[in-house]
Amino acid sequence: MIKTIALYLVMLLAVAFYASAFYLGYLLLALIFGNLISIVIILSCATWYFVRDFRKKRRARLL
């Protein structure tokens, strides 16, 4: 029971870290490029990361 709660807290901390990193990246890019372009850059990077991870897992499953 305690291990499960600790695991959920660690996962929540990781999600909060990634969300704050994305938000800080957005703010920095918004200062440089503007709001719309910074949103496009952040979404492109996130999509590229998830697609790359998905393809890597799929390739590992096929081998």
C-alpha positions in Angstrom: 0.0 0.0 0.0 2.7 2.5 1.0 4.8 1.5 -2.1 1.8 2.2 -4.3 1.3 5.6 -2.8 5.0 6.4 -3.1 5.0 5.3 -6.8 2.0 7.5 -7.5 3.7 10.5 -5.8 6.9 9.9 -7.9 4.9 9.7 -11.1 3.1 12.9 -10.2 6.4 14.6 -9.5 7.7 13.5 -12.9 4.6 14.8 -14.7 4.9 18.1 -12.8 8.6 18.4 -13.8 7.8 17.8 -17.5 4.9 20.2 -17.5 7.0 22.9 -15.9 9.8 22.2 -18.4 7.4 22.6 -21.3 5.9 25.7 -19.8 9.3 27.3 -19.2 10.4 26.4 -22.7 7.2 27.9 -24.1 7.8 31.2 -22.2 11.4 31.4 -23.4 10.3 30.8 -27.0 7.4 33.2 -26.7 9.9 35.9 -25.7 12.0 35.2 -28.7 9.5 34.3 -31.5 6.0 35.1 -30.3 3.1 33.1 -29.0 1.9 31.2 -32.1 5.3 30.2 -33.4 6.4 29.0 -29.9 3.3 26.8 -29.6 4.0 25.3 -33.0 7.7 24.6 -32.0 6.7 23.0 -28.6 4.0 20.8 -30.2 6.4 19.8 -33.0 9.1 18.8 -30.6 6.7 16.9 -28.4 5.2 15.1 -31.4 8.7 14.2 -32.7 9.7 12.8 -29.3 6.6 10.6 -28.9 6.7 9.4 -32.5 10.4 8.5 -32.2 9.7 6.7 -28.9 6.7 4.8 -30.5 8.8 3.8 -33.5 11.6 2.6 -31.3 9.3 0.4 -29.2 7.6 -0.9 -32.3 11.0 -1.8 -33.9 12.1 -3.5 -30.7 8.9 -5.6 -30.7 9.4 -6.7 -34.3 12.9 -7.9 -33.7 
